[in-house]
Amino acid sequence: MVKKKAKVTPAAASVQDKPATLKDLLRPEILEGLKAQADAMKAEEQAKKEAERAKVEAARKAEEKRLENDFAYQLEKSKLDWRKHK
């Protein structure tokens, strides 16, 4: 029986065959600037979400406080089983 020879693929050639990416083409200063800008945009978006959440929470609390002072709402919400309180 004849032994088969193992095929050797050149690893260095495959690295060179890959097309250049935008990251490779840009200067490091520009790349860092773009990363910083992306981070700033993410932080701004997070701040907007937090502000919106706080606004919704404040509106909910204000509505709850208004309903606490509304006698009709309190009467509807309360249980009518007065035997428990004898």
mmCIF file as gemmi writes it, N, C-alpha and C atoms, coordinates in Angstrom:
data_model
loop_
_atom_site.group_PDB
_atom_site.id
_atom_site.type_symbol
_atom_site.label_atom_id
_atom_site.label_alt_id
_atom_site.label_comp_id
_atom_site.label_asym_id
_atom_site.label_entity_id
_atom_site.label_seq_id
_atom_site.pdbx_PDB_ins_code
_atom_site.Cartn_x
_atom_site.Cartn_y
_atom_site.Cartn_z
_atom_site.occupancy
_atom_site.B_iso_or_equiv
_atom_site.pdbx_formal_charge
_atom_site.auth_seq_id
_atom_site.auth_asym_id
_atom_site.pdbx_PDB_model_num
ATOM 1 N N . MET Axp A 1 ? 0.819 -1.184 0 1 0 ? 1 A 1
ATOM 2 C CA . MET Axp A 1 ? 0 0 0 1 0 ? 1 A 1
ATOM 3 C C . MET Axp A 1 ? 0.866 1.253 0 1 0 ? 1 A 1
ATOM 4 N N . VAL Axp A 2 ? 0.374 2.224 -0.684 1 0 ? 2 A 1
ATOM 5 C CA . VAL Axp A 2 ? 1.105 3.474 -0.801 1 0 ? 2 A 1
ATOM 6 C C . VAL Axp A 2 ? 0.528 4.475 0.198 1 0 ? 2 A 1
ATOM 7 N N . LYS Axp A 3 ? 1.42 5.149 0.919 1 0 ? 3 A 1
ATOM 8 C CA . LYS Axp A 3 ? 0.97 6.151 1.883 1 0 ? 3 A 1
ATOM 9 C C . LYS Axp A 3 ? 0.626 7.436 1.143 1 0 ? 3 A 1
ATOM 10 N N . LYS Axp A 4 ? -0.457 8.07 1.621 1 0 ? 4 A 1
ATOM 11 C CA . LYS Axp A 4 ? -0.845 9.352 1.028 1 0 ? 4 A 1
ATOM 12 C C . LYS Axp A 4 ? -0.049 10.466 1.689 1 0 ? 4 A 1
ATOM 13 N N . LYS Axp A 5 ? 0.367 11.408 0.868 1 0 ? 5 A 1
ATOM 14 C CA . LYS Axp A 5 ? 1.103 12.542 1.4 1 0 ? 5 A 1
ATOM 15 C C . LYS Axp A 5 ? 0.105 13.564 1.954 1 0 ? 5 A 1
ATOM 16 N N . ALA Axp A 6 ? 0.425 14.105 3.088 1 0 ? 6 A 1
ATOM 17 C CA . ALA Axp A 6 ? -0.429 15.123 3.704 1 0 ? 6 A 1
ATOM 18 C C . ALA Axp A 6 ? -0.288 16.423 2.918 1 0 ? 6 A 1
ATOM 19 N N . LYS Axp A 7 ? -1.407 17.04 2.658 1 0 ? 7 A 1
ATOM 20 C CA . LYS Axp A 7 ? -1.38 18.312 1.936 1 0 ? 7 A 1
ATOM 21 C C . LYS Axp A 7 ? -1.051 19.431 2.912 1 0 ? 7 A 1
ATOM 22 N N . VAL Axp A 8 ? -0.097 20.233 2.534 1 0 ? 8 A 1
ATOM 23 C CA . VAL Axp A 8 ? 0.325 21.346 3.369 1 0 ? 8 A 1
ATOM 24 C C . VAL Axp A 8 ? -0.219 22.62 2.731 1 0 ? 8 A 1
ATOM 25 N N . THR Axp A 9 ? -1.035 23.347 3.498 1 0 ? 9 A 1
ATOM 26 C CA . THR Axp A 9 ? -1.557 24.615 2.988 1 0 ? 9 A 1
ATOM 27 C C . THR Axp A 9 ? -0.768 25.747 3.621 1 0 ? 9 A 1
ATOM 28 N N . PRO Axp A 10 ? -0.293 26.643 2.825 1 0 ? 10 A 1
ATOM 29 C CA . PRO Axp A 10 ? 0.482 27.758 3.367 1 0 ? 10 A 1
ATOM 30 C C . PRO Axp A 10 ? -0.427 28.729 4.122 1 0 ? 10 A 1
ATOM 31 N N . ALA Axp A 11 ? -0.192 28.885 5.414 1 0 ? 11 A 1
ATOM 32 C CA . ALA Axp A 11 ? -1.013 29.761 6.246 1 0 ? 11 A 1
ATOM 33 C C . ALA Axp A 11 ? -0.731 31.231 5.939 1 0 ? 11 A 1
ATOM 34 N N . ALA Axp A 12 ? 0.497 31.549 5.642 1 0 ? 12 A 1
ATOM 35 C CA . ALA Axp A 12 ? 0.855 32.94 5.377 1 0 ? 12 A 1
ATOM 36 C C . ALA Axp A 12 ? 0.183 33.441 4.1 1 0 ? 12 A 1
ATOM 37 N N . ALA Axp A 13 ? 0.023 32.592 3.135 1 0 ? 13 A 1
ATOM 38 C CA . ALA Axp A 13 ? -0.601 33.004 1.883 1 0 ? 13 A 1
ATOM 39 C C . ALA Axp A 13 ? -2.078 33.308 2.097 1 0 ? 13 A 1
ATOM 40 N N . SER Axp A 14 ? -2.739 32.566 2.975 1 0 ? 14 A 1
ATOM 41 C CA . SER Axp A 14 ? -4.162 32.807 3.195 1 0 ? 14 A 1
ATOM 42 C C . SER Axp A 14 ? -4.391 34.146 3.884 1 0 ? 14 A 1
ATOM 43 N N . VAL Axp A 15 ? -3.457 34.584 4.72 1 0 ? 15 A 1
ATOM 44 C CA . VAL Axp A 15 ? -3.583 35.877 5.381 1 0 ? 15 A 1
ATOM 45 C C . VAL Axp A 15 ? -3.463 36.993 4.35 1 0 ? 15 A 1
ATOM 46 N N . GLN Axp A 16 ? -2.583 36.825 3.389 1 0 ? 16 A 1
ATOM 47 C CA . GLN Axp A 16 ? -2.385 37.852 2.378 1 0 ? 16 A 1
ATOM 48 C C . GLN Axp A 16 ? -3.526 37.88 1.374 1 0 ? 16 A 1
ATOM 49 N N . ASP Axp A 17 ? -4.231 36.78 1.199 1 0 ? 17 A 1
ATOM 50 C CA . ASP Axp A 17 ? -5.315 36.728 0.226 1 0 ? 17 A 1
ATOM 51 C C . ASP Axp A 17 ? -6.568 37.452 0.704 1 0 ? 17 A 1
ATOM 52 N N . LYS Axp A 18 ? -6.686 37.689 2.001 1 0 ? 18 A 1
ATOM 53 C CA . LYS Axp A 18 ? -7.875 38.36 2.527 1 0 ? 18 A 1
ATOM 54 C C . LYS Axp A 18 ? -7.899 39.798 2.039 1 0 ? 18 A 1
ATOM 55 N N . PRO Axp A 19 ? -9.09 40.304 1.683 1 0 ? 19 A 1
ATOM 56 C CA . PRO Axp A 19 ? -9.176 41.698 1.25 1 0 ? 19 A 1
ATOM 57 C C . PRO Axp A 19 ? -8.981 42.641 2.438 1 0 ? 19 A 1
ATOM 58 N N . ALA Axp A 20 ? -8.493 43.813 2.144 1 0 ? 20 A 1
ATOM 59 C CA . ALA Axp A 20 ? -8.249 44.806 3.188 1 0 ? 20 A 1
ATOM 60 C C . ALA Axp A 20 ? -9.585 45.313 3.718 1 0 ? 20 A 1
ATOM 61 N N . THR Axp A 21 ? -9.69 45.432 5.03 1 0 ? 21 A 1
ATOM 62 C CA . THR Axp A 21 ? -10.914 45.941 5.639 1 0 ? 21 A 1
ATOM 63 C C . THR Axp A 21 ? -10.785 47.437 5.854 1 0 ? 21 A 1
ATOM 64 N N . LEU Axp A 22 ? -11.896 48.054 6.172 1 0 ? 22 A 1
ATOM 65 C CA . LEU Axp A 22 ? -11.893 49.49 6.418 1 0 ? 22 A 1
ATOM 66 C C . LEU Axp A 22 ? -11.022 49.818 7.628 1 0 ? 22 A 1
ATOM 67 N N . LYS Axp A 23 ? -11.034 48.928 8.601 1 0 ? 23 A 1
ATOM 68 C CA . LYS Axp A 23 ? -10.209 49.122 9.795 1 0 ? 23 A 1
ATOM 69 C C . LYS Axp A 23 ? -8.729 49.162 9.424 1 0 ? 23 A 1
ATOM 70 N N . ASP Axp A 24 ? -8.333 48.328 8.474 1 0 ? 24 A 1
ATOM 71 C CA . ASP Axp A 24 ? -6.939 48.297 8.044 1 0 ? 24 A 1
ATOM 72 C C . ASP Axp A 24 ? -6.568 49.54 7.24 1 0 ? 24 A 1
ATOM 73 N N . LEU Axp A 25 ? -7.54 50.086 6.513 1 0 ? 25 A 1
ATOM 74 C CA . LEU Axp A 25 ? -7.255 51.217 5.635 1 0 ? 25 A 1
ATOM 75 C C . LEU Axp A 25 ? -7.22 52.555 6.373 1 0 ? 25 A 1
ATOM 76 N N . LEU Axp A 26 ? -7.969 52.673 7.47 1 0 ? 26 A 1
ATOM 77 C CA . LEU Axp A 26 ? -8.019 53.944 8.189 1 0 ? 26 A 1
ATOM 78 C C . LEU Axp A 26 ? -6.8 54.119 9.087 1 0 ? 26 A 1
ATOM 79 N N . ARG Axp A 27 ? -6.451 55.374 9.276 1 0 ? 27 A 1
ATOM 80 C CA . ARG Axp A 27 ? -5.36 55.68 10.192 1 0 ? 27 A 1
ATOM 81 C C . ARG Axp A 27 ? -5.832 55.432 11.626 1 0 ? 27 A 1
ATOM 82 N N . PRO Axp A 28 ? -4.943 55.072 12.514 1 0 ? 28 A 1
ATOM 83 C CA . PRO Axp A 28 ? -5.337 54.789 13.911 1 0 ? 28 A 1
ATOM 84 C C . PRO Axp A 28 ? -6.003 55.975 14.61 1 0 ? 28 A 1
ATOM 85 N N . GLU Axp A 29 ? -5.573 57.21 14.291 1 0 ? 29 A 1
ATOM 86 C CA . GLU Axp A 29 ? -6.176 58.39 14.924 1 0 ? 29 A 1
ATOM 87 C C . GLU Axp A 29 ? -7.643 58.514 14.536 1 0 ? 29 A 1
ATOM 88 N N . ILE Axp A 30 ? -7.931 58.293 13.264 1 0 ? 30 A 1
ATOM 89 C CA . ILE Axp A 30 ? -9.308 58.389 12.781 1 0 ? 30 A 1
ATOM 90 C C . ILE Axp A 30 ? -10.143 57.267 13.382 1 0 ? 30 A 1
ATOM 91 N N . LEU Axp A 31 ? -9.574 56.092 13.459 1 0 ? 31 A 1
ATOM 92 C CA . LEU Axp A 31 ? -10.278 54.943 14.033 1 0 ? 31 A 1
ATOM 93 C C . LEU Axp A 31 ? -10.619 55.195 15.5 1 0 ? 31 A 1
ATOM 94 N N . GLU Axp A 32 ? -9.67 55.742 16.259 1 0 ? 32 A 1
ATOM 95 C CA . GLU Axp A 32 ? -9.927 56.064 17.67 1 0 ? 32 A 1
ATOM 96 C C . GLU Axp A 32 ? -10.995 57.146 17.793 1 0 ? 32 A 1
ATOM 97 N N . GLY Axp A 33 ? -10.957 58.129 16.892 1 0 ? 33 A 1
ATOM 98 C CA . GLY Axp A 33 ? -11.974 59.185 16.904 1 0 ? 33 A 1
ATOM 99 C C . GLY Axp A 33 ? -13.361 58.626 16.644 1 0 ? 33 A 1
ATOM 100 N N . LEU Axp A 34 ? -13.455 57.709 15.707 1 0 ? 34 A 1
ATOM 101 C CA . LEU Axp A 34 ? -14.747 57.092 15.406 1 0 ? 34 A 1
ATOM 102 C C . LEU Axp A 34 ? -15.251 56.245 16.577 1 0 ? 34 A 1
ATOM 103 N N . LYS Axp A 35 ? -14.341 55.543 17.223 1 0 ? 35 A 1
ATOM 104 C CA . LYS Axp A 35 ? -14.733 54.747 18.392 1 0 ? 35 A 1
ATOM 105 C C . LYS Axp A 35 ? -15.222 55.649 19.515 1 0 ? 35 A 1
ATOM 106 N N . ALA Axp A 36 ? -14.529 56.773 19.727 1 0 ? 36 A 1
ATOM 107 C CA . ALA Axp A 36 ? -14.934 57.714 20.771 1 0 ? 36 A 1
ATOM 108 C C . ALA Axp A 36 ? -16.299 58.315 20.45 1 0 ? 36 A 1
ATOM 109 N N . GLN Axp A 37 ? -16.523 58.618 19.177 1 0 ? 37 A 1
ATOM 110 C CA . GLN Axp A 37 ? -17.805 59.173 18.76 1 0 ? 37 A 1
ATOM 111 C C . GLN Axp A 37 ? -18.922 58.147 18.964 1 0 ? 37 A 1
ATOM 112 N N . ALA Axp A 38 ? -18.663 56.898 18.658 1 0 ? 38 A 1
ATOM 113 C CA . ALA Axp A 38 ? -19.661 55.846 18.855 1 0 ? 38 A 1
ATOM 114 C C . ALA Axp A 38 ? -19.975 55.672 20.338 1 0 ? 38 A 1
ATOM 115 N N . ASP Axp A 39 ? -18.943 55.722 21.176 1 0 ? 39 A 1
ATOM 116 C CA . ASP Axp A 39 ? -19.161 55.613 22.621 1 0 ? 39 A 1
ATOM 117 C C . ASP Axp A 39 ? -19.985 56.79 23.139 1 0 ? 39 A 1
ATOM 118 N N . ALA Axp A 40 ? -19.697 57.992 22.631 1 0 ? 40 A 1
ATOM 119 C CA . ALA Axp A 40 ? -20.446 59.175 23.049 1 0 ? 40 A 1
ATOM 120 C C . ALA Axp A 40 ? -21.91 59.064 22.634 1 0 ? 40 A 1
ATOM 121 N N . MET Axp A 41 ? -22.149 58.55 21.437 1 0 ? 41 A 1
ATOM 122 C CA . MET Axp A 41 ? -23.528 58.392 20.967 1 0 ? 41 A 1
ATOM 123 C C . MET Axp A 41 ? -24.271 57.361 21.81 1 0 ? 41 A 1
ATOM 124 N N . LYS Axp A 42 ? -23.591 56.278 22.181 1 0 ? 42 A 1
ATOM 125 C CA . LYS Axp A 42 ? -24.215 55.263 23.034 1 0 ? 42 A 1
ATOM 126 C C . LYS Axp A 42 ? -24.552 55.846 24.402 1 0 ? 42 A 1
ATOM 127 N N . ALA Axp A 43 ? -23.641 56.638 24.96 1 0 ? 43 A 1
ATOM 128 C CA . ALA Axp A 43 ? -23.884 57.252 26.266 1 0 ? 43 A 1
ATOM 129 C C . ALA Axp A 43 ? -25.056 58.233 26.196 1 0 ? 43 A 1
ATOM 130 N N . GLU Axp A 44 ? -25.126 58.994 25.102 1 0 ? 44 A 1
ATOM 131 C CA . GLU Axp A 44 ? -26.223 59.943 24.919 1 0 ? 44 A 1
ATOM 132 C C . GLU Axp A 44 ? -27.56 59.209 24.808 1 0 ? 44 A 1
ATOM 133 N N . GLU Axp A 45 ? -27.582 58.127 24.07 1 0 ? 45 A 1
ATOM 134 C CA . GLU Axp A 45 ? -28.802 57.331 23.924 1 0 ? 45 A 1
ATOM 135 C C . GLU Axp A 45 ? -29.218 56.738 25.269 1 0 ? 45 A 1
ATOM 136 N N . GLN Axp A 46 ? -28.253 56.28 26.037 1 0 ? 46 A 1
ATOM 137 C CA . GLN Axp A 46 ? -28.547 55.73 27.369 1 0 ? 46 A 1
ATOM 138 C C . GLN Axp A 46 ? -29.127 56.816 28.271 1 0 ? 46 A 1
ATOM 139 N N . ALA Axp A 47 ? -28.569 58.032 28.197 1 0 ? 47 A 1
ATOM 140 C CA . ALA Axp A 47 ? -29.074 59.139 29.008 1 0 ? 47 A 1
ATOM 141 C C . ALA Axp A 47 ? -30.504 59.495 28.609 1 0 ? 47 A 1
ATOM 142 N N . LYS Axp A 48 ? -30.796 59.467 27.307 1 0 ? 48 A 1
ATOM 143 C CA . LYS Axp A 48 ? -32.161 59.746 26.839 1 0 ? 48 A 1
ATOM 144 C C . LYS Axp A 48 ? -33.135 58.698 27.36 1 0 ? 48 A 1
ATOM 145 N N . LYS Axp A 49 ? -32.734 57.433 27.309 1 0 ? 49 A 1
ATOM 146 C CA . LYS Axp A 49 ? -33.599 56.364 27.809 1 0 ? 49 A 1
ATOM 147 C C . LYS Axp A 49 ? -33.851 56.525 29.303 1 0 ? 49 A 1
ATOM 148 N N . GLU Axp A 50 ? -32.812 56.874 30.046 1 0 ? 50 A 1
ATOM 149 C CA . GLU Axp A 50 ? -32.946 57.058 31.491 1 0 ? 50 A 1
ATOM 150 C C . GLU Axp A 50 ? -33.866 58.24 31.799 1 0 ? 50 A 1
ATOM 151 N N . ALA Axp A 51 ? -33.728 59.333 31.051 1 0 ? 51 A 1
ATOM 152 C CA . ALA Axp A 51 ? -34.586 60.498 31.254 1 0 ? 51 A 1
ATOM 153 C C . ALA Axp A 51 ? -36.04 60.157 30.936 1 0 ? 51 A 1
ATOM 154 N N . GLU Axp A 52 ? -36.263 59.413 29.873 1 0 ? 52 A 1
ATOM 155 C CA . GLU Axp A 52 ? -37.625 59.008 29.504 1 0 ? 52 A 1
ATOM 156 C C . GLU Axp A 52 ? -38.215 58.1 30.58 1 0 ? 52 A 1
ATOM 157 N N . ARG Axp A 53 ? -37.412 57.188 31.105 1 0 ? 53 A 1
ATOM 158 C CA . ARG Axp A 53 ? -37.886 56.295 32.159 1 0 ? 53 A 1
ATOM 159 C C . ARG Axp A 53 ? -38.25 57.084 33.414 1 0 ? 53 A 1
ATOM 160 N N . ALA Axp A 54 ? -37.413 58.065 33.768 1 0 ? 54 A 1
ATOM 161 C CA . ALA Axp A 54 ? -37.683 58.893 34.94 1 0 ? 54 A 1
ATOM 162 C C . ALA Axp A 54 ? -38.954 59.717 34.737 1 0 ? 54 A 1
ATOM 163 N N . LYS Axp A 55 ? -39.158 60.21 33.521 1 0 ? 55 A 1
ATOM 164 C CA . LYS Axp A 55 ? -40.353 60.997 33.208 1 0 ? 55 A 1
ATOM 165 C C . LYS Axp A 55 ? -41.608 60.142 33.348 1 0 ? 55 A 1
ATOM 166 N N . VAL Axp A 56 ? -41.563 58.923 32.84 1 0 ? 56 A 1
ATOM 167 C CA . VAL Axp A 56 ? -42.705 58.015 32.937 1 0 ? 56 A 1
ATOM 168 C C . VAL Axp A 56 ? -42.969 57.659 34.399 1 0 ? 56 A 1
ATOM 169 N N . GLU Axp A 57 ? -41.911 57.425 35.15 1 0 ? 57 A 1
ATOM 170 C CA . GLU Axp A 57 ? -42.053 57.092 36.576 1 0 ? 57 A 1
ATOM 171 C C . GLU Axp A 57 ? -42.666 58.259 37.34 1 0 ? 57 A 1
ATOM 172 N N . ALA Axp A 58 ? -42.241 59.483 37.054 1 0 ? 58 A 1
ATOM 173 C CA . ALA Axp A 58 ? -42.795 60.66 37.718 1 0 ? 58 A 1
ATOM 174 C C . ALA Axp A 58 ? -44.271 60.832 37.37 1 0 ? 58 A 1
ATOM 175 N N . ALA Axp A 59 ? -44.627 60.592 36.11 1 0 ? 59 A 1
ATOM 176 C CA . ALA Axp A 59 ? -46.027 60.698 35.698 1 0 ? 59 A 1
ATOM 177 C C . ALA Axp A 59 ? -46.874 59.644 36.409 1 0 ? 59 A 1
ATOM 178 N N . ARG Axp A 60 ? -46.335 58.45 36.558 1 0 ? 60 A 1
ATOM 179 C CA . ARG Axp A 60 ? -47.068 57.385 37.243 1 0 ? 60 A 1
ATOM 180 C C . ARG Axp A 60 ? -47.287 57.739 38.709 1 0 ? 60 A 1
ATOM 181 N N . LYS Axp A 61 ? -46.25 58.264 39.355 1 0 ? 61 A 1
ATOM 182 C CA . LYS Axp A 61 ? -46.379 58.648 40.76 1 0 ? 61 A 1
ATOM 183 C C . LYS Axp A 61 ? -47.368 59.795 40.93 1 0 ? 61 A 1
ATOM 184 N N . ALA Axp A 62 ? -47.352 60.766 40.018 1 0 ? 62 A 1
ATOM 185 C CA . ALA Axp A 62 ? -48.288 61.887 40.094 1 0 ? 62 A 1
ATOM 186 C C . ALA Axp A 62 ? -49.728 61.393 39.935 1 0 ? 62 A 1
ATOM 187 N N . GLU Axp A 63 ? -49.951 60.476 39.012 1 0 ? 63 A 1
ATOM 188 C CA . GLU Axp A 63 ? -51.294 59.921 38.812 1 0 ? 63 A 1
ATOM 189 C C . GLU Axp A 63 ? -51.736 59.13 40.046 1 0 ? 63 A 1
ATOM 190 N N . GLU Axp A 64 ? -50.817 58.384 40.631 1 0 ? 64 A 1
ATOM 191 C CA . GLU Axp A 64 ? -51.138 57.619 41.838 1 0 ? 64 A 1
ATOM 192 C C . GLU Axp A 64 ? -51.5 58.555 42.99 1 0 ? 64 A 1
ATOM 193 N N . LYS Axp A 65 ? -50.755 59.644 43.131 1 0 ? 65 A 1
ATOM 194 C CA . LYS Axp A 65 ? -51.042 60.61 44.19 1 0 ? 65 A 1
ATOM 195 C C . LYS Axp A 65 ? -52.388 61.283 43.953 1 0 ? 65 A 1
ATOM 196 N N . ARG Axp A 66 ? -52.699 61.591 42.696 1 0 ? 66 A 1
ATOM 197 C CA . ARG Axp A 66 ? -53.985 62.204 42.378 1 0 ? 66 A 1
ATOM 198 C C . ARG Axp A 66 ? -55.124 61.248 42.728 1 0 ? 66 A 1
ATOM 199 N N . LEU Axp A 67 ? -54.945 59.972 42.409 1 0 ? 67 A 1
ATOM 200 C CA . LEU Axp A 67 ? -55.993 58.994 42.689 1 0 ? 67 A 1
ATOM 201 C C . LEU Axp A 67 ? -56.152 58.745 44.189 1 0 ? 67 A 1
ATOM 202 N N . GLU Axp A 68 ? -55.078 58.893 44.964 1 0 ? 68 A 1
ATOM 203 C CA . GLU Axp A 68 ? -55.19 58.73 46.413 1 0 ? 68 A 1
ATOM 204 C C . GLU Axp A 68 ? -56.116 59.778 47.017 1 0 ? 68 A 1
ATOM 205 N N . ASN Axp A 69 ? -56.169 60.959 46.423 1 0 ? 69 A 1
ATOM 206 C CA . ASN Axp A 69 ? -57.014 62.036 46.93 1 0 ? 69 A 1
ATOM 207 C C . ASN Axp A 69 ? -58.418 62.003 46.334 1 0 ? 69 A 1
ATOM 208 N N . ASP Axp A 70 ? -58.674 61.125 45.397 1 0 ? 70 A 1
ATOM 209 C CA . ASP Axp A 70 ? -59.987 61.031 44.754 1 0 ? 70 A 1
ATOM 210 C C . ASP Axp A 70 ? -60.863 60.062 45.557 1 0 ? 70 A 1
ATOM 211 N N . PHE Axp A 71 ? -61.913 60.613 46.194 1 0 ? 71 A 1
ATOM 212 C CA . PHE Axp A 71 ? -62.762 59.797 47.063 1 0 ? 71 A 1
ATOM 213 C C . PHE Axp A 71 ? -63.506 58.728 46.267 1 0 ? 71 A 1
ATOM 214 N N . ALA Axp A 72 ? -63.98 59.049 45.081 1 0 ? 72 A 1
ATOM 215 C CA . ALA Axp A 72 ? -64.716 58.07 44.27 1 0 ? 72 A 1
ATOM 216 C C . ALA Axp A 72 ? -63.824 56.882 43.919 1 0 ? 72 A 1
ATOM 217 N N . TYR Axp A 73 ? -62.586 57.143 43.574 1 0 ? 73 A 1
ATOM 218 C CA . TYR Axp A 73 ? -61.652 56.063 43.247 1 0 ? 73 A 1
ATOM 219 C C . TYR Axp A 73 ? -61.391 55.195 44.47 1 0 ? 73 A 1
ATOM 220 N N . GLN Axp A 74 ? -61.182 55.836 45.618 1 0 ? 74 A 1
ATOM 221 C CA . GLN Axp A 74 ? -60.938 55.077 46.846 1 0 ? 74 A 1
ATOM 222 C C . GLN Axp A 74 ? -62.139 54.214 47.21 1 0 ? 74 A 1
ATOM 223 N N . LEU Axp A 75 ? -63.342 54.742 47.002 1 0 ? 75 A 1
ATOM 224 C CA . LEU Axp A 75 ? -64.552 53.987 47.309 1 0 ? 75 A 1
ATOM 225 C C . LEU Axp A 75 ? -64.689 52.782 46.386 1 0 ? 75 A 1
ATOM 226 N N . GLU Axp A 76 ? -64.384 52.965 45.093 1 0 ? 76 A 1
ATOM 227 C CA . GLU Axp A 76 ? -64.456 51.853 44.136 1 0 ? 76 A 1
ATOM 228 C C . GLU Axp A 76 ? -63.383 50.804 44.428 1 0 ? 76 A 1
ATOM 229 N N . LYS Axp A 77 ? -62.243 51.252 44.856 1 0 ? 77 A 1
ATOM 230 C CA . LYS Axp A 77 ? -61.122 50.347 45.078 1 0 ? 77 A 1
ATOM 231 C C . LYS Axp A 77 ? -61.275 49.55 46.377 1 0 ? 77 A 1
ATOM 232 N N . SER Axp A 78 ? -61.942 50.129 47.36 1 0 ? 78 A 1
ATOM 233 C CA . SER Axp A 78 ? -62.034 49.463 48.66 1 0 ? 78 A 1
ATOM 234 C C . SER Axp A 78 ? -62.99 48.277 48.594 1 0 ? 78 A 1
ATOM 235 N N . LYS Axp A 79 ? -62.742 47.317 49.434 1 0 ? 79 A 1
ATOM 236 C CA . LYS Axp A 79 ? -63.612 46.15 49.519 1 0 ? 79 A 1
ATOM 237 C C . LYS Axp A 79 ? -64.826 46.525 50.361 1 0 ? 79 A 1
ATOM 238 N N . LEU Axp A 80 ? -65.982 46.031 49.981 1 0 ? 80 A 1
ATOM 239 C CA . LEU Axp A 80 ? -67.213 46.396 50.659 1 0 ? 80 A 1
ATOM 240 C C . LEU Axp A 80 ? -67.582 45.427 51.776 1 0 ? 80 A 1
ATOM 241 N N . ASP Axp A 81 ? -66.695 44.543 52.14 1 0 ? 81 A 1
ATOM 242 C CA . ASP Axp A 81 ? -66.958 43.589 53.208 1 0 ? 81 A 1
ATOM 243 C C . ASP Axp A 81 ? -66.561 44.233 54.538 1 0 ? 81 A 1
ATOM 244 N N . TRP Axp A 82 ? -67.524 44.886 55.189 1 0 ? 82 A 1
ATOM 245 C CA . TRP Axp A 82 ? -67.24 45.612 56.417 1 0 ? 82 A 1
ATOM 246 C C . TRP Axp A 82 ? -67.246 44.695 57.641 1 0 ? 82 A 1
ATOM 247 N N . ARG Axp A 83 ? -67.623 43.444 57.483 1 0 ? 83 A 1
ATOM 248 C CA . ARG Axp A 83 ? -67.658 42.521 58.616 1 0 ? 83 A 1
ATOM 249 C C . ARG Axp A 83 ? -66.252 42.247 59.153 1 0 ? 83 A 1
ATOM 250 N N . LYS Axp A 84 ? -65.266 42.391 58.317 1 0 ? 84 A 1
ATOM 251 C CA . LYS Axp A 84 ? -63.881 42.174 58.757 1 0 ? 84 A 1
ATOM 252 C C . LYS Axp A 84 ? -63.449 43.225 59.777 1 0 ? 84 A 1
ATOM 253 N N . HIS Axp A 85 ? -64.034 44.404 59.719 1 0 ? 85 A 1
ATOM 254 C CA . HIS Axp A 85 ? -63.578 45.526 60.543 1 0 ? 85 A 1
ATOM 255 C C . HIS Axp A 85 ? -64.391 45.695 61.818 1 0 ? 85 A 1
ATOM 256 N N . LYS Axp A 86 ? -65.261 44.757 62.156 1 0 ? 86 A 1
ATOM 257 C CA . LYS Axp A 86 ? -66.078 44.871 63.375 1 0 ? 86 A 1
ATOM 258 C C . LYS Axp A 86 ? -65.243 44.725 64.604 1 0 ? 86 A 1
